[in-house]
Amino acid sequence: MAGGFWDEEELVGSVPKGREEVQVRRVAKGGRRYLDLRSFYPGANGQLLPGKGIALPTEVAPAVLSLLQQALAAEEADEG
């Protein structure tokens, strides 16, 4: 479903973060595809509004995912 800035967008899922939620979306603009990770917060009427986030070109997403997994493993090792 397209709306607003993106030509195409599809919600993959969301994770609660206090009163906010982090959403992961597959999006496209001008023929390029991205993975959009964005924080949404409740507006005055309770509707979720987009906040800060990042739109990663799909070709760099695997490398970023690998780095996130490394960082998470290091955090888990520090806690253990």
Phi and psi in radians as a Rosetta constraint file:
Dihedral C 1 N 2 CA 2 C 2 CIRCULARHARMONIC -1.635 0.35
Dihedral N 2 CA 2 C 2 N 3 CIRCULARHARMONIC 2.578 0.35
Dihedral C 2 N 3 CA 3 C 3 CIRCULARHARMONIC -2.992 0.35
Dihedral N 3 CA 3 C 3 N 4 CIRCULARHARMONIC 2.429 0.35
Dihedral C 3 N 4 CA 4 C 4 CIRCULARHARMONIC 1.248 0.35
Dihedral N 4 CA 4 C 4 N 5 CIRCULARHARMONIC -2.273 0.35
Dihedral C 4 N 5 CA 5 C 5 CIRCULARHARMONIC -1.201 0.35
Dihedral N 5 CA 5 C 5 N 6 CIRCULARHARMONIC -0.723 0.35
Dihedral C 5 N 6 CA 6 C 6 CIRCULARHARMONIC -1.403 0.35
Dihedral N 6 CA 6 C 6 N 7 CIRCULARHARMONIC 2.562 0.35
Dihedral C 6 N 7 CA 7 C 7 CIRCULARHARMONIC -1.276 0.35
Dihedral N 7 CA 7 C 7 N 8 CIRCULARHARMONIC -0.642 0.35
Dihedral C 7 N 8 CA 8 C 8 CIRCULARHARMONIC -2.443 0.35
Dihedral N 8 CA 8 C 8 N 9 CIRCULARHARMONIC 2.557 0.35
Dihedral C 8 N 9 CA 9 C 9 CIRCULARHARMONIC -2.708 0.35
Dihedral N 9 CA 9 C 9 N 10 CIRCULARHARMONIC 2.502 0.35
Dihedral C 9 N 10 CA 10 C 10 CIRCULARHARMONIC -2.443 0.35
Dihedral N 10 CA 10 C 10 N 11 CIRCULARHARMONIC 2.143 0.35
Dihedral C 10 N 11 CA 11 C 11 CIRCULARHARMONIC -1.267 0.35
Dihedral N 11 CA 11 C 11 N 12 CIRCULARHARMONIC 2.166 0.35
Dihedral C 11 N 12 CA 12 C 12 CIRCULARHARMONIC -1.519 0.35
Dihedral N 12 CA 12 C 12 N 13 CIRCULARHARMONIC -0.761 0.35
Dihedral C 12 N 13 CA 13 C 13 CIRCULARHARMONIC 3.081 0.35
Dihedral N 13 CA 13 C 13 N 14 CIRCULARHARMONIC 3.053 0.35
Dihedral C 13 N 14 CA 14 C 14 CIRCULARHARMONIC -2.510 0.35
Dihedral N 14 CA 14 C 14 N 15 CIRCULARHARMONIC 2.741 0.35
Dihedral C 14 N 15 CA 15 C 15 CIRCULARHARMONIC -2.291 0.35
Dihedral N 15 CA 15 C 15 N 16 CIRCULARHARMONIC 2.229 0.35
Dihedral C 15 N 16 CA 16 C 16 CIRCULARHARMONIC -1.106 0.35
Dihedral N 16 CA 16 C 16 N 17 CIRCULARHARMONIC 2.519 0.35
Dihedral C 16 N 17 CA 17 C 17 CIRCULARHARMONIC -2.517 0.35
Dihedral N 17 CA 17 C 17 N 18 CIRCULARHARMONIC 1.397 0.35
Dihedral C 17 N 18 CA 18 C 18 CIRCULARHARMONIC 1.157 0.35
Dihedral N 18 CA 18 C 18 N 19 CIRCULARHARMONIC -2.252 0.35
Dihedral C 18 N 19 CA 19 C 19 CIRCULARHARMONIC -1.374 0.35
Dihedral N 19 CA 19 C 19 N 20 CIRCULARHARMONIC -0.235 0.35
Dihedral C 19 N 20 CA 20 C 20 CIRCULARHARMONIC -1.717 0.35
Dihedral N 20 CA 20 C 20 N 21 CIRCULARHARMONIC 3.103 0.35
Dihedral C 20 N 21 CA 21 C 21 CIRCULARHARMONIC -2.525 0.35
Dihedral N 21 CA 21 C 21 N 22 CIRCULARHARMONIC 2.603 0.35
Dihedral C 21 N 22 CA 22 C 22 CIRCULARHARMONIC -1.712 0.35
Dihedral N 22 CA 22 C 22 N 23 CIRCULARHARMONIC 2.199 0.35
Dihedral C 22 N 23 CA 23 C 23 CIRCULARHARMONIC -1.966 0.35
Dihedral N 23 CA 23 C 23 N 24 CIRCULARHARMONIC 2.497 0.35
Dihedral C 23 N 24 CA 24 C 24 CIRCULARHARMONIC -1.985 0.35
Dihedral N 24 CA 24 C 24 N 25 CIRCULARHARMONIC 2.195 0.35
Dihedral C 24 N 25 CA 25 C 25 CIRCULARHARMONIC -2.280 0.35
Dihedral N 25 CA 25 C 25 N 26 CIRCULARHARMONIC 2.584 0.35
Dihedral C 25 N 26 CA 26 C 26 CIRCULARHARMONIC -1.641 0.35
Dihedral N 26 CA 26 C 26 N 27 CIRCULARHARMONIC 2.169 0.35
Dihedral C 26 N 27 CA 27 C 27 CIRCULARHARMONIC -2.357 0.35
Dihedral N 27 CA 27 C 27 N 28 CIRCULARHARMONIC 2.871 0.35
Dihedral C 27 N 28 CA 28 C 28 CIRCULARHARMONIC -2.524 0.35
Dihedral N 28 CA 28 C 28 N 29 CIRCULARHARMONIC 2.558 0.35
Dihedral C 28 N 29 CA 29 C 29 CIRCULARHARMONIC -2.600 0.35
Dihedral N 29 CA 29 C 29 N 30 CIRCULARHARMONIC 2.181 0.35
Dihedral C 29 N 30 CA 30 C 30 CIRCULARHARMONIC 1.027 0.35
Dihedral N 30 CA 30 C 30 N 31 CIRCULARHARMONIC 0.588 0.35
Dihedral C 30 N 31 CA 31 C 31 CIRCULARHARMONIC 1.462 0.35
Dihedral N 31 CA 31 C 31 N 32 CIRCULARHARMONIC -0.048 0.35
Dihedral C 31 N 32 CA 32 C 32 CIRCULARHARMONIC -1.796 0.35
Dihedral N 32 CA 32 C 32 N 33 CIRCULARHARMONIC 2.513 0.35
Dihedral C 32 N 33 CA 33 C 33 CIRCULARHARMONIC -1.879 0.35
Dihedral N 33 CA 33 C 33 N 34 CIRCULARHARMONIC 2.532 0.35
Dihedral C 33 N 34 CA 34 C 34 CIRCULARHARMONIC -2.439 0.35
Dihedral N 34 CA 34 C 34 N 35 CIRCULARHARMONIC 2.787 0.35
Dihedral C 34 N 35 CA 35 C 35 CIRCULARHARMONIC -1.880 0.35
Dihedral N 35 CA 35 C 35 N 36 CIRCULARHARMONIC 2.099 0.35
Dihedral C 35 N 36 CA 36 C 36 CIRCULARHARMONIC -1.825 0.35
Dihedral N 36 CA 36 C 36 N 37 CIRCULARHARMONIC 2.080 0.35
Dihedral C 36 N 37 CA 37 C 37 CIRCULARHARMONIC -1.949 0.35
Dihedral N 37 CA 37 C 37 N 38 CIRCULARHARMONIC 2.049 0.35
Dihedral C 37 N 38 CA 38 C 38 CIRCULARHARMONIC -2.541 0.35
Dihedral N 38 CA 38 C 38 N 39 CIRCULARHARMONIC 2.505 0.35
Dihedral C 38 N 39 CA 39 C 39 CIRCULARHARMONIC -1.500 0.35
Dihedral N 39 CA 39 C 39 N 40 CIRCULARHARMONIC 2.355 0.35
Dihedral C 39 N 40 CA 40 C 40 CIRCULARHARMONIC -2.056 0.35
Dihedral N 40 CA 40 C 40 N 41 CIRCULARHARMONIC 2.458 0.35
Dihedral C 40 N 41 CA 41 C 41 CIRCULARHARMONIC -2.218 0.35
Dihedral N 41 CA 41 C 41 N 42 CIRCULARHARMONIC 2.690 0.35
Dihedral C 41 N 42 CA 42 C 42 CIRCULARHARMONIC -1.311 0.35
Dihedral N 42 CA 42 C 42 N 43 CIRCULARHARMONIC 2.283 0.35
Dihedral C 42 N 43 CA 43 C 43 CIRCULARHARMONIC -1.439 0.35
Dihedral N 43 CA 43 C 43 N 44 CIRCULARHARMONIC -3.052 0.35
Dihedral C 43 N 44 CA 44 C 44 CIRCULARHARMONIC -1.034 0.35
Dihedral N 44 CA 44 C 44 N 45 CIRCULARHARMONIC -0.598 0.35
Dihedral C 44 N 45 CA 45 C 45 CIRCULARHARMONIC -1.627 0.35
Dihedral N 45 CA 45 C 45 N 46 CIRCULARHARMONIC 0.125 0.35
Dihedral C 45 N 46 CA 46 C 46 CIRCULARHARMONIC 1.564 0.35
Dihedral N 46 CA 46 C 46 N 47 CIRCULARHARMONIC -0.188 0.35
Dihedral C 46 N 47 CA 47 C 47 CIRCULARHARMONIC -1.253 0.35
Dihedral N 47 CA 47 C 47 N 48 CIRCULARHARMONIC 2.436 0.35
Dihedral C 47 N 48 CA 48 C 48 CIRCULARHARMONIC -1.277 0.35
Dihedral N 48 CA 48 C 48 N 49 CIRCULARHARMONIC 2.288 0.35
Dihedral C 48 N 49 CA 49 C 49 CIRCULARHARMONIC -2.019 0.35
Dihedral N 49 CA 49 C 49 N 50 CIRCULARHARMONIC 2.523 0.35
Dihedral C 49 N 50 CA 50 C 50 CIRCULARHARMONIC -1.231 0.35
Dihedral N 50 CA 50 C 50 N 51 CIRCULARHARMONIC 2.439 0.35
Dihedral C 50 N 51 CA 51 C 51 CIRCULARHARMONIC -2.067 0.35
Dihedral N 51 CA 51 C 51 N 52 CIRCULARHARMONIC -2.510 0.35
Dihedral C 51 N 52 CA 52 C 52 CIRCULARHARMONIC -1.228 0.35
Dihedral N 52 CA 52 C 52 N 53 CIRCULARHARMONIC 2.618 0.35
Dihedral C 52 N 53 CA 53 C 53 CIRCULARHARMONIC -3.073 0.35
Dihedral N 53 CA 53 C 53 N 54 CIRCULARHARMONIC -2.948 0.35
Dihedral C 53 N 54 CA 54 C 54 CIRCULARHARMONIC -2.532 0.35
Dihedral N 54 CA 54 C 54 N 55 CIRCULARHARMONIC 2.453 0.35
Dihedral C 54 N 55 CA 55 C 55 CIRCULARHARMONIC -1.952 0.35
Dihedral N 55 CA 55 C 55 N 56 CIRCULARHARMONIC 1.917 0.35
Dihedral C 55 N 56 CA 56 C 56 CIRCULARHARMONIC -1.643 0.35
Dihedral N 56 CA 56 C 56 N 57 CIRCULARHARMONIC 2.238 0.35
Dihedral C 56 N 57 CA 57 C 57 CIRCULARHARMONIC -0.996 0.35
Dihedral N 57 CA 57 C 57 N 58 CIRCULARHARMONIC 2.418 0.35
Dihedral C 57 N 58 CA 58 C 58 CIRCULARHARMONIC -1.019 0.35
Dihedral N 58 CA 58 C 58 N 59 CIRCULARHARMONIC -0.486 0.35
Dihedral C 58 N 59 CA 59 C 59 CIRCULARHARMONIC -1.230 0.35
Dihedral N 59 CA 59 C 59 N 60 CIRCULARHARMONIC -0.371 0.35
Dihedral C 59 N 60 CA 60 C 60 CIRCULARHARMONIC -1.718 0.35
Dihedral N 60 CA 60 C 60 N 61 CIRCULARHARMONIC -0.166 0.35
Dihedral C 60 N 61 CA 61 C 61 CIRCULARHARMONIC -1.015 0.35
Dihedral N 61 CA 61 C 61 N 62 CIRCULARHARMONIC -0.735 0.35
Dihedral C 61 N 62 CA 62 C 62 CIRCULARHARMONIC -1.066 0.35
Dihedral N 62 CA 62 C 62 N 63 CIRCULARHARMONIC -0.682 0.35
Dihedral C 62 N 63 CA 63 C 63 CIRCULARHARMONIC -1.177 0.35
Dihedral N 63 CA 63 C 63 N 64 CIRCULARHARMONIC -0.692 0.35
Dihedral C 63 N 64 CA 64 C 64 CIRCULARHARMONIC -1.160 0.35
Dihedral N 64 CA 64 C 64 N 65 CIRCULARHARMONIC -0.723 0.35
Dihedral C 64 N 65 CA 65 C 65 CIRCULARHARMONIC -1.033 0.35
Dihedral N 65 CA 65 C 65 N 66 CIRCULARHARMONIC -0.745 0.35
Dihedral C 65 N 66 CA 66 C 66 CIRCULARHARMONIC -1.053 0.35
Dihedral N 66 CA 66 C 66 N 67 CIRCULARHARMONIC -0.753 0.35
Dihedral C 66 N 67 CA 67 C 67 CIRCULARHARMONIC -1.151 0.35
Dihedral N 67 CA 67 C 67 N 68 CIRCULARHARMONIC -0.685 0.35
Dihedral C 67 N 68 CA 68 C 68 CIRCULARHARMONIC -1.097 0.35
Dihedral N 68 CA 68 C 68 N 69 CIRCULARHARMONIC -0.710 0.35
Dihedral C 68 N 69 CA 69 C 69 CIRCULARHARMONIC -1.129 0.35
Dihedral N 69 CA 69 C 69 N 70 CIRCULARHARMONIC -0.680 0.35
Dihedral C 69 N 70 CA 70 C 70 CIRCULARHARMONIC -1.115 0.35
Dihedral N 70 CA 70 C 70 N 71 CIRCULARHARMONIC -0.759 0.35
Dihedral C 70 N 71 CA 71 C 71 CIRCULARHARMONIC -1.130 0.35
Dihedral N 71 CA 71 C 71 N 72 CIRCULARHARMONIC -0.729 0.35
Dihedral C 71 N 72 CA 72 C 72 CIRCULARHARMONIC -1.133 0.35
Dihedral N 72 CA 72 C 72 N 73 CIRCULARHARMONIC -0.717 0.35
Dihedral C 72 N 73 CA 73 C 73 CIRCULARHARMONIC -1.098 0.35
Dihedral N 73 CA 73 C 73 N 74 CIRCULARHARMONIC -0.696 0.35
Dihedral C 73 N 74 CA 74 C 74 CIRCULARHARMONIC -1.141 0.35
Dihedral N 74 CA 74 C 74 N 75 CIRCULARHARMONIC -0.696 0.35
Dihedral C 74 N 75 CA 75 C 75 CIRCULARHARMONIC -1.108 0.35
Dihedral N 75 CA 75 C 75 N 76 CIRCULARHARMONIC -0.760 0.35
Dihedral C 75 N 76 CA 76 C 76 CIRCULARHARMONIC -1.138 0.35
Dihedral N 76 CA 76 C 76 N 77 CIRCULARHARMONIC -0.651 0.35
Dihedral C 76 N 77 CA 77 C 77 CIRCULARHARMONIC -1.159 0.35
Dihedral N 77 CA 77 C 77 N 78 CIRCULARHARMONIC -0.671 0.35
Dihedral C 77 N 78 CA 78 C 78 CIRCULARHARMONIC -1.160 0.35
Dihedral N 78 CA 78 C 78 N 79 CIRCULARHARMONIC -0.592 0.35
Dihedral C 78 N 79 CA 79 C 79 CIRCULARHARMONIC -1.347 0.35
Dihedral N 79 CA 79 C 79 N 80 CIRCULARHARMONIC -0.459 0.35
